[in-house]
Amino acid sequence: MGDYRELARRRLPRQLFDYVDGGSFAESTLAANVADLAGIRLRQRVLRDVSGLTLSTNVLGQALSMPVVLGPVGLAGMLATRAEVQAARAAVSAGVVFCESTVSICGIEEVAAAVTDPVWFQLYVMRDRSYAEDLMSRAAAAGCPVLVLTVDLATVGSRYRDTRNGMSGAPSLRSTVLRGLDLGLHPTWARDVGLRGRPHTFGNLEKAVPGAVSPTDFQAWVDAQFDPSVTWDDLDWVRRHWPGRLVLKGILDPDDARQAADRGADGVVVSNHGGRQLDGTPSTIRALGPVVDAVGDRLDVLVDGGIRSGLDVVKALALGARACLLGRAWAWPVAAGGERAVAHALSVIRDELRVALSLTGVTDVADLDRSALASAPGH
Ligand SMILES: Cc1cc2nc3c(=O)[nH]c(=O)nc-3n(C[C@H](O)[C@H](O)[C@H](O)COP(=O)(O)O)c2cc1C
């Protein structure tokens, strides 16, 4: 995965690489997500018959060839030509599911039409509830079985790399010139995305953000539109408009997980938004265990944050997750080489998962539990 990150760094304009790579404030939670996973030791077991392995699972009613979901990544279509379509194709070919972000470049209809299996839809709630209601109808009409409601964006965590690169904050003449130069110095990106990847509009938000994507206007729009007054009671409103399964993404606290279960959610994603929101929160792998203990028998608990390999997936499942969402682990490959690179990254993750299962002596992902770990920080 480090190779794909490096390829993405070379290929993307700096502002876009930093947008993907960066986190909020001092990026300490971003670093902890990765470091705490790396700190977990697996328990090697030998002389067990591991000739037949089962990697497949069922998550929120959907059969997956391995416990991996391509999580929502906003603006992905600025990383590669129609990147959401490319990634969804790679996901479906690999037998896993793609989750479309509200703030994607390709609209949900374009993505759904490009693949044979259903995709999931991620929703941000906006002050003008009619946008969200419209999006829920569109996602349902496009055949999405699962709505992932992201609940950790009551306000945007300050991402200083974006501010420095002119991706957020008030634009100045200097930042506009530097951004233009940055784009011009990356001709492959300019050809593939700048020209072939058009239109650069928000495919799900044509009414709310008409015209081409401008990250600075978009930030202002997020600040003006994302609704910080959303509460648990609003889940009833979502339920009235959403016929399918409902997952809350951005849960870190067991009390919040219990509320989610009490309010009838079908699943939660233990997530700190990839370290992009509240810096200083625990890593998700540390937060996972207490959430599983609180609600693991009532709903599907998924996790994301720092998942870069099949070994990380095994660690997360051993701590009780049903599946892992990938963020940067598909964003870097798609930026580096489109659909083929995402397909390759998924095949590498699958191989790593196979090896990790074989050498921990576990033959079915469903049998993974804490006994597969030699040590885990905080547990
Ligand atoms: C570039 C980028 C854009 C993202 N956009 C969204 C988004 O639109 N909606 C959302 O719910 N989460 C979004 N996320 C968070 C991811 O869904 C996921 O929680 C996070 O990336 C997991 O951490 P990881 O990247 O370390 O795997 C985004 C993450 C990144 C890196």
Ligand as a Chemical Component Dictionary entry (heavy atoms), coordinates in Angstrom:
data_LIG
# 
_chem_comp.id                   LIG 
_chem_comp.type                 NON-POLYMER 
_chem_comp.pdbx_formal_charge   0 
_chem_comp.three_letter_code    LIG 
# 
loop_
_chem_comp_atom.comp_id 
_chem_comp_atom.atom_id 
_chem_comp_atom.alt_atom_id 
_chem_comp_atom.type_symbol 
_chem_comp_atom.charge 
_chem_comp_atom.model_Cartn_x 
_chem_comp_atom.model_Cartn_y 
_chem_comp_atom.model_Cartn_z 
_chem_comp_atom.pdbx_ordinal 
LIG C1  C1  C 0 -10.057 11.910 0.902 1  
LIG C2  C2  C 0 -11.117 11.409 1.850 2  
LIG C3  C3  C 0 -12.422 11.805 1.663 3  
LIG C4  C4  C 0 -13.409 11.318 2.517 4  
LIG N1  N1  N 0 -14.722 11.651 2.280 5  
LIG C5  C5  C 0 -15.685 11.118 3.057 6  
LIG C6  C6  C 0 -17.042 11.358 2.760 7  
LIG O1  O1  O 0 -17.391 12.016 1.782 8  
LIG N2  N2  N 0 -17.973 10.812 3.588 9  
LIG C7  C7  C 0 -17.634 10.051 4.687 10 
LIG O2  O2  O 0 -18.513 9.576  5.402 11 
LIG N3  N3  N 0 -16.349 9.797  4.963 12 
LIG C8  C8  C 0 -15.366 10.300 4.184 13 
LIG N4  N4  N 0 -14.069 10.013 4.446 14 
LIG C9  C9  C 0 -13.737 9.107  5.560 15 
LIG C10 C10 C 0 -13.648 7.669  5.062 16 
LIG O3  O3  O 0 -14.913 7.180  4.701 17 
LIG C11 C11 C 0 -13.083 6.747  6.151 18 
LIG O4  O4  O 0 -13.802 6.935  7.355 19 
LIG C12 C12 C 0 -11.596 6.996  6.406 20 
LIG O5  O5  O 0 -10.927 7.314  5.210 21 
LIG C13 C13 C 0 -10.960 5.769  7.043 22 
LIG O6  O6  O 0 -9.615  5.971  7.310 23 
LIG P1  P1  P 0 -8.435  5.469  6.340 24 
LIG O7  O7  O 0 -8.413  6.416  5.187 25 
LIG O8  O8  O 0 -7.221  5.592  7.193 26 
LIG O9  O9  O 0 -8.745  4.072  5.926 27 
LIG C14 C14 C 0 -13.071 10.475 3.604 28 
LIG C15 C15 C 0 -11.721 10.091 3.767 29 
LIG C16 C16 C 0 -10.759 10.547 2.902 30 
LIG C17 C17 C 0 -9.346  10.083 3.107 31 
# 
loop_
_chem_comp_bond.comp_id 
_chem_comp_bond.atom_id_1 
_chem_comp_bond.atom_id_2 
_chem_comp_bond.value_order 
_chem_comp_bond.pdbx_ordinal 
LIG C1  C2  SING 1  
LIG C2  C3  SING 2  
LIG C2  C16 DOUB 3  
LIG C3  C4  DOUB 4  
LIG C4  N1  SING 5  
LIG C4  C14 SING 6  
LIG N1  C5  DOUB 7  
LIG C5  C6  SING 8  
LIG C5  C8  SING 9  
LIG C6  O1  DOUB 10 
LIG C6  N2  SING 11 
LIG N2  C7  SING 12 
LIG C7  O2  DOUB 13 
LIG C7  N3  SING 14 
LIG N3  C8  DOUB 15 
LIG C8  N4  SING 16 
LIG N4  C9  SING 17 
LIG N4  C14 SING 18 
LIG C9  C10 SING 19 
LIG C10 O3  SING 20 
LIG C10 C11 SING 21 
LIG C11 O4  SING 22 
LIG C11 C12 SING 23 
LIG C12 O5  SING 24 
LIG C12 C13 SING 25 
LIG C13 O6  SING 26 
LIG O6  P1  SING 27 
LIG P1  O7  DOUB 28 
LIG P1  O8  SING 29 
LIG P1  O9  SING 30 
LIG C14 C15 DOUB 31 
LIG C15 C16 SING 32 
LIG C16 C17 SING 33 
# 
